[in-house]
């Protein structure tokens, strides 16, 4: 379904229509949006197809577009659930750049997001880049100093995280695309751990925007990459906020993938009790070795690993240099 938002005047003096295309949608405009984003890589094409092809119970995809004569020339996407979302696919056709299109679309998007009661959006870009400063003008801020990992909060990060990760009953579910838009709230939460979800390359507060997609593709049998074959994940979802509060995932180690699994467990503060049950739901094979990485900043992970039968096998001293706080990374094995 397409909804017009407004007409705007660009730096060039041109008039352009701004609107939003809601997924799922199979019509002519959806096909043209696919064409506009056809340069995106394989995992992103899979995500775009999920957004335009499938109806989800909670996740909602929105493609904010600029139109001339009914044809999309620029796009910014959000995928949202429960007021949280991923902000991405910012693209303008090369011949239409330097006219302020992206700035106009983002302004319209943010006004619409606020009007709908949106709480937080997460994105990643290059620090101090042109894009970084455009996002900053619209209220996005670095999660950490000098970082391109950015977020926009309707109130404040502290208020948002207190609400999303408030004590509440949870339900345990297999990770799915439904969780994709809200998962960054978990992996970018204020937390002592630097090493968060190694299999998704989440070190420090970072978004799962790209890291979760290959795993989701593998779980949906839609990838031929052996690195991800057999990957699986479980999440604990807050019954109050609807967002994941803990995650456990296992993936074959990419060199010795027939013999070894890599386990990850991570949670928001206060939900440490969900880690062992989630890991057990992964059903790690007794006939395969399993390894897990842990850092010295978050002892709760070590406690869970011991309960699961892991033992510390090695220490990589001062492996991560986190500003003035260098610390060790530990290798655990079962």
N, C-alpha and C positions, 0 to 999 in steps of 0.2 A: 504494500500500500504506500502510495506517495502522498506527502502533505507539503504544500507550499508554506514557507515560513515568511519570506519577505523579498522585496526587490531592493538591490543595493547599487550604488554608484562606485565604480572602481577608480583607481588613480588615473587610468587612461581616459576617464569620462564615460566609459561604457556602462550600460545598465545590464544587470545580471539578476536572474532569479535564483534564490536560495531555497532549498527544500530538503526534506528528509525522506528516505526510502526505508521502510520498515520490512525486515525479513520475518517470515519467509516470503519470497516474491519470485515469480517466474516470468514476468512480462518483459516487454521490450526494454524498458528502462533498466531492469535488473541485468539483462544481457549486455547493455551498454556500460553498466558499472563494472561488470566482469571484464569487459574489453579495456576499460580505463585502467584496471588494476592487473592486467594480464602479464605485466613484467614481474610481478611478485613471485618469489620462490615457491617450491612445492608445498612446504608446510603451510604457507600463507594461502595458497590456492585451496588447500583442503579446508582451512578455516573459513575462507570466504564462501566456499560451497556449503559448509555446515550452516553458515549464517543466512544464506539465500535459499537453501533447499529445504531446511527442516524446521519444524515447529517444536519449540521446547516449552516445558511447563513454566519455567521461571526466567531463563536467559532470553534477552531481547536484543537483536542486532539492529543498529541504525546506521545508515550511510547518509551523511550530510553532504549534499552535492550542490555545485553551482551549474546552472543550465543556461545555454544559449540556443534558442530555437528548439528547445526540448532535448538537447544533447548534453550529457554531463561532461564538464571540462576539468573539474577538480573535486576532490573527495576528502573527507575526514570521517573515520568510523568510530563508533563506540559499540561495545558489547557489554550489556549491563544486567544486573540482577540485584534485587533488594537494595537499590540505591547506590551500589558499588559498580565500578566498571573499568574496562580497559579502553584506552584512547589510542588510536593508531591509524595506519594506512593514510597518512597525510600525503597527498599527491596532487600535483597540478600538471596538466599537459605542458611540455616544454615551451611551446609557442605562446602559452597564456601566462607565463610567469612574470614576476616583477610588476604585477598590477594590483597586488594586495588581496588576491583571491583567498588564499589560505587564512589570512587574518580575518577577513569578513566571515568566512565559513565558521571558524573557531568561535568568533564572537556570537554568532547566531546559535551555534551548538551549545555554548555555555549558558546562554540565556534560556534555551529550551530545557537544558539539564536542571538548572536551578528551579525553573517553573514547575518541573515534574517532581521536585523534592529530592533531587540527587544529592548524595552525601559525599562521594569521593570518586575521583578518577585517577588512574595510574598510567604513566608512560615512561619510555626510555628514549634518550636522544644523546647527542654529543654535548658535553658541557661547554658552555660559552659559544656554541654554534649559533648561526642565524635562527635555526628552529628553536633552540633553547630560549632565546630572547623573545621570540614570538609567544611561546607558551608562558613565559614569565609575565608578559604583559597581560595575559588573561587569567592570572592568579595561580599558576602552577609554581611550586617551589621545590628545590632540591631536597631530597630526603636527608642527605648528608652534605656537608660543605664541599663545594667544587665537584659535584656529582651531576651527571645527566639523568640520574634516576629521579623522576619528579612525580609529584602528586598534587592534586587540588582537593581541598577539604571545604565543605560548606561551613563548618564551624572551625574546628582545629583538629590536628592529628590526635592529640590527647583525648578530646571528646569523642571522636570517631572510634578510636580503638577501645575506649572504655565501654562504648555501646556495643560494638560488634563482638568483643571478646568478654562481655560480662558473663559471670557464672550462669550456666543454663544447662538443662538436659541436652544431650546430643543424640543424633542417629548416625550409625556407621554405614557408609555407602562405598561402592566402587567408584573411583574417580571417573567423571564423564565430562563432556563438553559443557554441561549445565554448570559445572563448578569453575570453568575457565575464567569467566569475568570477575569472580570474587576471590580467587586464589591469591592474587597479588596482595590483597589486604593482609593475608597471613604471612607471606614471605617477606613483606616489607614492614612488618610490625616492629616496634621498639623491642629489642630482645638482646640478651647477653651474647648469644651465639653469633660468631662470624660465619662459620661453616654451617649452612642451613640445609640445602637440598643439593648435594654434590652431583647427583645424577642429572639434575636439570641445570647445573652450573650456576646455582644460586649461592653466592658468597657475599655476606653482608646483606643489607636490605635491598633486594632486587626483585623485579617482576618476573613471574613465570610466563609472561606473554608469549615468548618464543620457546622457552625451555620445556614447557608442558606439552606442546603440540606434537612433537615426534612420539612421545609416550602415548598420547591419546590416539594417534594414528595407528600405532602398533597394537594397542588394545582393541581397536576397531578393525584389525587385519587389513589395514590400508597402507602398509609400507613394506618395501622389500629390503629394508636395511637391517642386516643381521644384528647390528649393534643394539637395536631396540626390540628384536624378536624375543618374546617371552616377558617383556616388561609389564609391570602391573602396579596398581596403586589403590590405596584405600584412604578415605578421608572421614573424619568425624565432623559433622555439620551441626552448628548450633540451632536448636529448635527455636531460639528467640530471634537471632539475627539472620538466619538462613545461610550464613557464610561458613566455610571450612575453618575449624579451629585447630585441627591437627591433621597431619598427613604421614603416611608410611608408604614407601615405594621400593620395589625391587627390580633390578635390571641386570641382565647378564653382563658380566665384565667383558669389555669389547675385544680383549686379546684371548682370554681363556674362557670364552662365553659358554662352552659346553660343560665346564666344570665349576664355574664360580659365579655367584650372584653378588651384586652390590646392594646393600640395604641402606635406606635413608629413613630417619624418623625426625619429625620436627613438629612443634606445636606452639601456640600462643601461651604466654605465661598463665598459669592456673589450670591448664589442661594436660599436664604431664601424665596424668593417670590414663589418658587415652592412647598413649604411644604403644604400650605392650599389646593391648587388645588389637589395635590396628595392624601391628607387625605380625601377630599370630594369624590374622585373617589373610595375609599374603601367602600362607602355607609354604614357607621356605622348605625345600626338599631336604630330607635327612641325608640323601645321597650326594648332595652338592655342597661344596664349601661355600661359605658366605663371609663377606667382609663388610666393614662399616668404618667410615671415617668420623672422628669426633674431635672437637677442639677443647682446649683446657678452660674455655670461658663458660661452659655450660655443663656442669657435672650431672645434671638430670639425665642426659643422654647415656652417660656411662652406666648409671644405675639401671636403666632399661636394658642396655646391652648385656649386663651381667645376668639379669633375670631371664634373658632369652638364651643364655648359654654361651655368650661370646667371652673372649678373653683378650686383654690388650697384648698385641704382638710387637709393636714398634712405636717409636715416637720420632716425629720429624721436627727437630727443634727450630723454633722461630720461623716456621714455614710461611705463615702469613704476617706481613708487616701492616698492621692496622694503625696507621699514624704512629702515635707514641706508645702503642700497646702491642708489641710483638708477642706472639704466644705460640704454643706448640699445637701440632695436629697429631692425633693418635690414630693408629691403625688397629682395629679390632677384628678378630677372626673367630669363626665357629666351625 
